[in-house]
Amino acid sequence: MVLENLASNAVMCSEEATTIEIYADCKYDSVLFKISDEGPGLSEEDKKKIFNRFQKLSAKPTGGEASTGLGLSIVKKYVQDLGGKVWVESQEGKGSTFFVKLTA
């Protein structure tokens, strides 16, 4: 569900004919997932609140899709329940990359 939500968000926030990359790096005791898009990116203010419940961000879905503001808070909860870490790196106008790191 975590990866499905992050990939779905990448699709919702990307224009047609742009690239979405999903990457996994498996080590002996951990796995790191990265989901990158070429969407509008996030402001510094949005990055501070992105994993909070019911957050509406300044970057809007490109196809006019509705958002409850719950998806990323659920991602954070699931990842934390698994003992992992989730974070985002993004610049306005340059897309976003979400990271999920799980360790054994």
C-alpha positions as CSV (number, residue, x, y, z in Angstrom):
1,M,0.0,0.0,0.0
2,V,2.9,2.4,0.7
3,L,4.4,2.1,-2.7
4,E,1.0,2.1,-4.4
5,N,0.1,5.4,-2.7
6,L,3.4,7.0,-3.5
7,A,3.3,5.9,-7.2
8,S,-0.4,7.0,-7.4
9,N,0.5,10.4,-6.1
10,A,3.4,10.7,-8.6
11,V,1.0,10.0,-11.4
12,M,-1.6,12.5,-10.1
13,C,1.0,15.3,-9.9
14,S,2.6,14.7,-13.2
15,E,1.8,16.0,-16.6
16,E,1.3,13.6,-19.5
17,A,4.6,12.4,-21.2
18,T,6.7,13.0,-18.2
19,T,8.7,10.4,-16.4
20,I,8.0,8.6,-13.1
21,E,10.8,6.4,-11.7
22,I,10.5,3.7,-9.1
23,Y,13.7,2.4,-7.8
24,A,14.6,-0.3,-5.2
25,D,18.1,-0.8,-3.6
26,C,18.3,-4.0,-1.6
27,K,21.1,-4.4,0.9
28,Y,21.8,-7.2,3.3
29,D,19.8,-5.6,6.2
30,S,17.7,-2.9,4.4
31,V,15.8,-1.8,1.4
32,L,15.5,1.7,0.0
33,F,12.6,2.6,-2.3
34,K,12.6,5.9,-4.3
35,I,9.7,7.2,-6.3
36,S,10.5,10.3,-8.4
37,D,8.3,12.4,-10.6
38,E,8.7,15.5,-12.7
39,G,5.7,17.3,-11.2
40,P,5.4,20.8,-9.8
41,G,7.6,20.0,-6.7
42,L,6.9,21.2,-3.2
43,S,7.4,24.5,-1.5
44,E,9.4,24.6,1.8
45,E,6.1,25.1,3.7
46,D,4.5,22.1,2.0
47,K,7.4,19.9,2.8
48,K,7.0,20.7,6.5
49,K,3.4,19.5,6.6
50,I,3.2,16.9,3.9
51,F,2.9,13.8,6.1
52,N,0.3,15.4,8.4
53,R,-3.3,14.3,8.3
54,F,-5.8,16.2,6.2
55,Q,-3.2,18.4,4.6
56,K,-4.0,20.3,1.4
57,L,-0.9,21.4,-0.4
58,S,-0.2,24.2,-2.8
59,A,0.7,21.7,-5.6
60,K,-2.5,20.4,-7.1
61,P,-3.1,17.2,-9.0
62,T,-2.7,17.8,-12.7
63,G,-5.9,16.0,-13.8
64,G,-8.2,17.7,-11.3
65,E,-8.3,14.6,-9.1
66,A,-9.8,15.0,-5.6
67,S,-7.6,14.6,-2.5
68,T,-8.5,13.8,1.1
69,G,-5.1,14.8,2.4
70,L,-4.8,11.4,4.2
71,G,-2.6,9.3,1.8
72,L,0.8,10.5,2.9
73,S,-0.1,10.4,6.6
74,I,-1.1,6.8,6.1
75,V,2.2,6.1,4.3
76,K,4.1,7.6,7.2
77,K,2.1,5.5,9.8
78,Y,2.6,2.2,7.9
79,V,6.3,2.9,7.4
80,Q,6.8,3.8,11.0
81,D,4.9,0.7,12.1
82,L,7.4,-1.3,10.1
83,G,10.3,0.4,11.9
84,G,11.2,2.4,8.8
85,K,11.6,6.0,7.7
86,V,9.9,8.0,5.0
87,W,10.9,11.4,3.7
88,V,10.7,13.6,0.6
89,E,13.2,15.7,-1.3
90,S,11.8,18.3,-3.6
91,Q,12.2,21.7,-5.2
92,E,9.4,23.8,-6.6
93,G,9.3,23.4,-10.4
94,K,11.6,20.4,-10.3
95,G,9.6,17.4,-9.2
96,S,9.7,15.3,-6.0
97,T,11.4,12.2,-4.8
98,F,9.9,10.2,-2.0
99,F,12.1,7.8,-0.1
100,V,11.1,4.8,2.1
101,K,13.8,2.9,4.0
102,L,13.0,-0.3,5.8
103,T,15.6,-2.3,7.8
104,A,15.6,-5.9,9.1
